[in-house]
């Protein structure tokens, strides 16, 4: 007795229409959410910029910026923060890149443990860490304790949750074990492996960790204040107690120092990806 197969065409069409309806409804919703999020961040910045350019009787003036740029303390504190930030970035990369690679290659079972350790600075307040350093390391040489070197060492620890996560995610995105075994089979040591094989493949994570660490150094106030260093954030607070417009101008300048490198790096990487995709398409 012949059986008649059920016709599934209408149900298939219905499912296709439902999925297309969901996509049509989802796209405007995403645009609305992105617009609201963009306004949430842009409107306060635009308002702050407008306030920094307001003078007497709501007139346009750049006196807040000219007064800041003409102050010697502005340049000295900015130079100090940049110097501490660059030193912190180099220390962070020198410590974390070999550590993250070694954990993934030799100690993969302890990767979760290292991730938990990297999150400890978020649990312990920075004030507690600073007071512990002040009381515990008074016997250090003056070249460390009495100079911004101690500030960079503390920032390496405090920025660990951001820098470690950025590098760890980048290492997870590549086939690290295969790259290491291929390099070692060709006679390369660990230094050559890091320099010629691993670093080019985790470049995005290195740049991300560097930007996050540098931005943290430019915005950290509590540790620098407790250690009696007048960095850029400490100078911003001091100016805010005397002139609100100059404090807002300083905040905008700090944002620019973070956004400009990020924008340049984003443009460079987008151009490289576009050129690589063009080369692959031509081939």
C-alpha positions in Angstrom: 0.0 0.0 0.0 1.5 3.3 -1.1 2.0 6.0 1.5 1.6 9.6 0.7 4.5 11.8 2.0 3.3 14.9 3.8 3.9 18.2 2.0 6.2 20.3 4.1 6.5 23.2 1.7 4.0 25.5 3.4 5.6 25.0 6.8 9.1 25.7 5.3 7.9 28.9 3.7 6.3 29.9 7.0 9.5 29.4 8.9 11.5 31.3 6.3 9.0 34.2 6.5 9.3 34.2 10.3 13.1 34.3 10.2 13.1 37.2 7.7 10.5 39.0 9.9 12.7 38.6 12.9 15.7 40.0 11.0 13.7 42.9 9.7 12.5 43.7 13.2 16.0 43.2 14.7 17.9 45.6 12.4 15.9 48.7 13.4 16.1 47.7 17.0 19.9 47.4 16.8 20.1 50.8 15.2 17.9 52.3 17.9 20.0 50.8 20.7 23.3 51.9 19.1 21.9 55.4 18.7 20.8 55.6 22.3 24.2 54.3 23.5 26.0 56.8 21.3 24.0 59.6 22.6 24.5 58.5 26.2 28.3 58.9 25.7 28.4 61.8 23.2 25.9 64.2 24.8 27.9 64.6 28.1 31.1 65.1 26.2 29.6 67.7 23.9 28.1 69.5 26.9 31.4 69.5 28.7 33.2 70.9 25.6 30.6 73.6 25.3 31.0 74.5 28.9 34.8 74.7 28.6 34.5 77.3 25.8 32.0 79.5 27.6 33.1 82.9 28.9 31.3 85.8 30.5 27.8 86.4 29.2 27.8 83.1 27.4 30.5 84.3 25.0 32.9 82.0 23.1 36.4 81.9 24.5 39.4 79.7 24.6 40.9 81.3 27.7 40.6 78.1 29.7 42.9 76.2 27.3 45.3 79.1 26.8 45.7 79.5 30.6 46.3 75.7 30.9 48.9 75.6 28.1 50.7 78.5 29.6 51.0 76.9 33.0 54.3 75.1 33.6 52.7 72.6 36.0 50.4 71.5 33.2 53.3 70.3 31.1 55.3 68.9 34.0 52.4 66.8 35.3 51.5 65.7 31.8 55.0 64.6 31.1 55.2 62.8 34.4 52.0 60.8 33.6 53.1 60.0 30.1 56.5 58.9 31.4 54.9 56.7 34.1 52.4 55.3 31.5 55.1 54.4 29.0 57.2 52.7 31.7 54.2 50.8 33.0 53.3 49.6 29.5 56.9 48.3 28.9 57.0 46.6 32.3 53.5 45.0 31.8 54.4 43.6 28.4 57.8 42.4 29.5 56.2 40.5 32.4 52.9 39.3 30.9 53.7 38.2 27.4 56.2 35.4 28.5 53.9 34.5 31.4 50.7 34.2 29.3 52.5 32.2 26.6 54.2 29.9 29.2 50.9 29.3 31.0 49.1 28.3 27.7 51.9 26.1 26.5 53.2 24.4 29.7 50.5 24.9 32.3 47.2 24.9 30.6 45.4 23.3 33.6 46.4 26.3 35.7 45.1 28.9 33.3 41.9 29.5 35.3 44.0 29.9 38.4 46.1 32.6 36.8 43.0 34.3 35.5 41.6 34.4 39.0 44.9 35.9 40.3 44.8 38.6 37.7 41.4 39.7 39.0 42.6 40.2 42.6 43.3 44.0 42.0 39.6 44.5 41.3 38.8 42.9 44.7 41.4 44.7 46.8 40.9 48.5 46.8 43.8 50.5 45.4 44.0 52.5 48.6 44.7 49.3 50.6 47.4 48.2 48.1 49.0 51.6 48.3 49.0 51.7 52.1 50.5 48.2 52.1 53.3 49.3 49.8 54.0 52.4 51.9 54.3 50.4 55.1 56.0 47.3 53.7 58.7 48.8 51.3 60.0 51.7 53.3 63.4 50.0 53.2 63.7 50.1 49.4 66.4 52.3 47.9 65.4 55.9 47.2 65.8 55.3 43.4 62.7 53.2 43.7 60.7 54.3 46.6 61.2 58.1 46.2 60.8 58.2 42.4 58.0 57.5 40.0 59.4 54.0 39.6 57.3 52.9 42.6 54.3 54.4 40.9 54.9 52.3 37.7 55.4 49.2 39.7 52.0 49.7 41.4 50.2 50.5 38.2 51.5 47.2 36.7 49.6 45.4 39.4 46.5 47.6 39.4 46.2 47.4 35.6 46.6 43.6 35.6 42.9 42.7 35.2 42.8 44.6 31.9 46.2 43.9 30.4 46.1 40.1 31.3 42.7 39.7 29.8 43.6 41.4 26.6 46.7 39.3 26.1 45.0 36.1 27.2 42.2 36.5 24.7 44.7 37.2 21.9 46.7 34.1 22.7 43.5 31.9 22.8 42.6 33.1 19.3 45.6 31.5 17.7 46.8 27.9 17.5 49.7 28.5 20.0 50.7 24.9 20.4 51.1 24.3 16.7 53.1 27.5 16.2 55.4 26.6 19.0 56.0 23.1 17.8 56.6 24.2 14.3 59.1 26.8 15.4 60.9 24.4 17.6 61.1 21.8 14.9 62.9 24.4 12.8 65.4 25.0 15.5 64.1 28.2 16.9 64.6 29.0 20.6 62.0 30.7 22.8 63.4 34.2 22.2 63.2 33.7 18.4 59.7 32.2 18.8 58.5 35.2 20.7 60.1 37.7 18.4 59.3 36.2 14.9 56.4 33.9 15.5 54.2 34.7 18.5 54.5 38.5 18.8 53.2 39.1 15.2 50.3 36.8 15.8 49.2 38.5 19.1 49.8 42.0 17.9 46.2 43.0 18.5 46.3 41.8 22.1 49.6 43.6 22.7 48.1 46.9 21.4 44.9 46.5 23.3 46.8 45.8 26.6 49.1 48.8 26.0 46.2 51.1 25.4 44.2 49.9 28.4 47.3 50.2 30.6 48.3 53.6 29.4 44.7 54.9 29.7 44.6 53.6 33.3 47.9 55.4 34.1 46.5 58.7 32.7 43.3 58.5 34.8 44.5 57.0 38.1 44.3 59.5 41.1 44.2 57.7 44.4 47.6 55.9 44.3 49.5 59.0 43.0 47.9 61.2 45.6 48.7 58.9 48.5 52.3 58.6 47.3 52.6 62.4 47.0 53.1 62.5 43.2 51.5 65.3 41.3 50.5 63.5 38.2 48.0 64.7 35.5 44.9 63.4 37.4 46.1 65.0 40.7 46.7 68.3 38.9 43.2 68.0 37.4 41.6 67.7 40.8 43.7 70.6 42.1 42.5 72.8 39.2 38.9 71.6 39.7 38.9 73.1 43.2 39.8 76.6 41.7 38.4 76.8 38.2 35.6 74.5 36.9 36.1 75.4 33.2 39.8 74.6 33.3 39.1 71.3 35.0 36.6 70.4 32.2 39.1 71.4 29.6 41.7 69.1 31.3 39.3 66.2 31.3 38.7 66.7 27.5 42.5 66.8 26.9 42.9 63.6 28.8 40.2 62.0 26.7 41.9 63.1 23.5 45.2 61.5 24.7 43.4 58.2 25.0 41.2 58.4 21.9 43.7 59.7 19.4 46.1 56.7 19.7 43.1 54.3 19.7 41.7 55.9 16.5 45.1 55.8 14.8 45.6 52.2 15.6 42.1 51.3 14.5 42.6 53.1 11.1 46.0 51.4 10.6 44.6 47.9 11.3 41.5 48.5 9.1 43.8 49.5 6.2 46.0 46.5 6.7 43.0 44.2 6.7 41.6 45.8 3.6 44.9 45.5 1.8 45.3 41.9 2.9 41.7 41.1 1.7 42.5 42.8 -1.6 45.6 40.7 -2.1 43.8 37.5 -1.3 41.0 38.4 -3.7 43.5 39.2 -6.5 45.2 35.8 -5.9 
